[in-house]
């Protein structure tokens, strides 16, 4: 009688059945970093109450939340020396009086908290109108996907940077940036690569189209790269803030236009 060998697959299964008994729980010792101030401020050319949020970072093991701080002093200055003070409307949220920013002007935001002042400046670019939103189909690995494209005319001879905020059914789904280094003066149709396959008749798609300055572009571009936008994620690092004194976040003075389409 011939000896019968144990099939390889049975041998592997036998080994795998033993492995759970070899598991070891590794307790990671994560040092808690000193909290840092995080400031986000936006100022547009629309007549509005503009907002600044001021918060602190928290420990790795803490629940993800907005860790807003009370008692910050928030001042906005323009090149003419006019100063506007923001009012705290909720913990960590500060609101300006209603006004409209102007393209071509440089704005400086000062945030003072716990005896230290954090300053950032941003120059509002000229407005580039968003002409329309259209749909485009692309096939990847035999599967057809539909995306929305933002269409506009880039001004010739001017360095421009753009930000696209895609909102679907009232929820932000994508936040991307681009520049006109290779498209100066052209008619542009920029595809926002968020798959629309789950949308149904009557759903609304909104794109907020911002013209942003160079430092703000660098911040959001770095944020996009950290998240893997346009390729695999890079080694995580804090985006380059335009605030001094090691504050995180960004102050963005931007011109804006918006378009909405409805799925038919």
Buried (B, 14 or more C-beta within 10 A) or exposed (E): EEEEEEEEEEEEEEEEEEEEEEEEEEEEEEEEEEEBBBBBBBBBBBEBEBBBBBBBBBEEEEEEEEBBBEEBBBBBBBEEEEEBEBEBEEBBBBBBEEBEBEBEBEBBBBBBBEEEEBBBBBBBBEBBEBBEBEEEEEEEEEEEBEBBBBBBEBBEEEEBBBBBBBBBEEEEBBBBBBBBEEEBEEEBBBBBEBEBEEBEEEBEBBBBBBBBBBBBBBBBBBBBBBEEBEEEEEEEEBBEBBBEEEBBBBBBBBBBBBBEBEBE
